[in-house]
Amino acid sequence: MHFLTLPQYRVQIDQNANKRHASVVLVWKEFYGRVLRILSFSLLENCPYQDGTAVPRTHVVVVIAPIPKPVARNRLGMQYYKGDKLESPKVLDLSCVECVVGRIRDNDMWALIDRGGIASLLEAPEDHEDVRE
């Protein structure tokens, strides 16, 4: 696999999914993966919606194969994971995708790089002009 960018996506997960008679407790979790497909489709007018309306809507879903869960974090907050094997693909609404992150090899691990956040970590105070008068 030679992909260098990954989407970061956020979904609600039932933290009691493995507890047989426990009530559902949804928590937000972030994941990373490789985009396999993006699909767009419209539902027919007579298709029932959960909110009771019958207006046709266009839906966009993304098929993502998650990467292994990050196992470490460095002092800059960058997450690391091992391996190149992808997990089983998931179908998600495109609105779950928050951003795209990069990945770089660091010895036997991969580091996830948030290209927007890393710049603020590397910025030195002298890079800004003094605007005091």
N, C-alpha and C positions, 0 to 999 in steps of 0.2 A: 504494500500500500504506500502510495506516495502523495497523500493528501496533506496539505499544510494548514488548512483552515477548517474549523469545526463550528457548528452553531452551538450556542449555549441556550438551553431551553429550560423552562420552569413549569412543573406540573404538580398537581395535588396528589399525594400518596396517602393511602390509609395506613397509618402506623400500627394498626391492630390487624392487618391483613392475615397474619399467621396465627392469630388467636381465635379459636373456633367460635366462641359465644360472646366475644367482646363487641361493644358497639363501635361504629365507624368513627374514627377520629382522623380528619384530613389535615395534613401538614404540607406546606409548600417545600419542594426540593428542586435543586438545580442539577442538571445533567448536561453532558456534552456528547456529541455523536457526529456521524458522517451522514450527510443528506444523500439519500439514494434516489428519491423522486419527489417532485412537487406536482400535485394534481389539483385541478380546478373543475368544479362541476356545479350544475344547478339542479335543484330538486323541483319536481312538478308542483303545479298549483294545488293539487288535491292531496299532497303529502302532508300529514299532520305534524305540527311543530309542538314542542313542549309548552310554548307560551300561548297556544291556542289559535294563533294566526294561520292563515293559509296563503301567505304571500310568498311567491318564489324568491329564493335567495341563492346567491352564488357562494359556494364554499370553497376554500382553498385549504388543502391538507398537505402535510409534508411527511414523507416516510424517512425516518431517521434510524440508523443502526448505532446504538450507544457504544461509547468506548468503555474500557474498564474504569471502575470507580477510582478517583484520585486517592493515592495512599500517603502522600506527604505534602508539605507546604514549606517553602523557604522563608527567609526573613523579610522578603518583599511581598509575601502573600501569594506568590505564584504556586499553583497546584501542580503536582507531579503524578504521573501514573506509569505503570509498566505494561508492556505488551502491545501487540498490534491487533489482537483478535477482537473483532466486534461482537457485540451481543445481538440477540434476535431483534429484528426491526420493529419499530413502533410507529403507529400512525397517529399523528397529532394535528390539531388545528394550527395553522400557521401563526396565529396570535401567541402561541406558547413560546415561539422563538424570540429570545431577547436581544441577542447580538451574535456576532461572529468573532471567534477568538483564533489565535494562531497556535501552532505547536512547534517546538524545536527539540531536537534530540540533545540530551545531556547525559553522557555516558550510556548506561543501560536503561534510562528512563526518558519519558517525554515530559516537557514542561509546557503548561498551558499559558499562553501570553494574551492578556487583555490589552489590545493595542491602544485603547483609549485611556486606560488607567495607568499604564506603565510610564507614560510621558510625564505625568504629574509626580511620580516617584523619583524621576531622574532630573527634574527641573531644579536648578540651583537658584538661590535668592538673587544672585547678581545678574541673572538672565532678564530681570524685570527692571524697567526704568523707574527711577524714583520720581513720583508725580507730586511730591509735596512742594508747596510754594512758600 
